[in-house]
């Protein structure tokens, strides 16, 4: 079976690594903080000391990190994965990144004779653990076929969106629509609460009527809950996704008025100390104390 | 059976009138332009020449018109329905109006010994025709019980939200959440299109993933369609609903940044001549020509 490398062992990366091991692939992992890698070593993974070492001998190299800067740190430089990957390897960037950066990364990979797929995923922690992700792939179809057996170990659906960058664009489009659903919902719930409505009744009606998306159904209880200890999706990642979406829109001349305002709301929430809190906490910028 | 009066025979009012007739209630109708009333006369309704005449002898008087001004014209003045309604009548305002106006109307009704329910509906044309509406009721519970048999003839669910104005607030909250889902979606679809993605693939992913609310599923094809002849929900009504929601938020001191921006987008679309077009056409303010 293909030798697989996984770079970045956050909540998502760790869950993907476990499913790759379960499917029987020999797996090498690297993480900036080594403690998370040791947990996977106990389950059979080899632990590398650098992205470069991790990529050596790999058939498929997957990255799952937080943002463009983290991706650059993983792939570039003397100890980066591009320097270690053998010529036949397929590189799979699963992080949610700016299309501009993933296209540049694909060019840098191509200069070394390596194929890179941008392959961000839909679905968060639970879906990653259940190998129930949807993967949105941009890049060469032949490279996708080579990586497919590994991607099938972590996902339920693989969607080839088109040339390099298409996966990254699709992920940002999905997330900006979700992010704006969250701010509109936060405003509606706050108005209802201040107007004195019974919030259980409001929650039941909103989630069962025309605005009741899977996201809305999941987030309404988190927006209204008094217990706010759980982080399903950190607010700072949504702010980052909106920033990348707005940069792309700027490049393409697309006006995005509600996305722009929503991004400022996530920024304000972050400035209130909520960057690592659940994105539902964006509602806090609307509160009166 | 109770004598029922229905004031306002637009798309929604006409469908409700037909279901009230089907349920066997004696029905009197009034509409500003008489032609629409004549269609219902052919189905057994009595046609009145004024709201006042229509309300005479009624047990339940329902209004279904476009905005506060139209509601005021129906209820107030010498020829208005308040002047005609007998003391035992229950007045049911099903239009989507500002909570400030429905509370004033309830006070004016009470001054004449009449009970008024604010009772806007969730669901548009198809739901109205199928008697599948959800009714959101604010006002006195005893008055609701008196009106219930008639409301059951037009709806699937009746939700008593609380005191007078609660139904109006709930309807605005629902619609503002939907309105912002539409502008965020319009921005996402426009970005995807300009970035060169396959829009059938994008539509399929968005509607089947976390942002896929019943509203999103229904409106995506209308936003992408080349044939734009059908109006499911006129853009000007959404702009009006957002205006009422923003006035309420202003009264209560609730910030609604994304709603405020969305309202401006519907206003811009209206100024482009799209006021009577489907609300999906809000996407047109993002287009390049």
Interface residues (C-beta under 8 A of the other chain):
Chain A: X99 X122 X134 X136 X159 X161 X162 X165 X166 X169 X170 X172 X173 X174 X176 X177 X178 X179 X180 X181 X183 X184 X185 X187 X188 X189 X190 X191 X192 X194 X195 X196 X197 X198 X201 X202 X205 X206 X209 X210 X211 X212 X213 X214 X215 X216 X218 X245 X248 X249 X252 X253 X254 X255 X256 X257 X258 X259 X260 X261 X262 X264 X265 X285 X286 X288
Chain B: X99 X122 X134 X136 X159 X161 X162 X165 X166 X169 X170 X172 X173 X174 X176 X177 X178 X179 X180 X181 X183 X184 X185 X187 X188 X189 X190 X191 X192 X194 X195 X196 X197 X198 X201 X202 X205 X206 X209 X210 X211 X212 X213 X214 X215 X216 X218 X245 X248 X249 X252 X253 X254 X255 X256 X257 X258 X259 X261 X262 X264 X265 X285 X286 X288
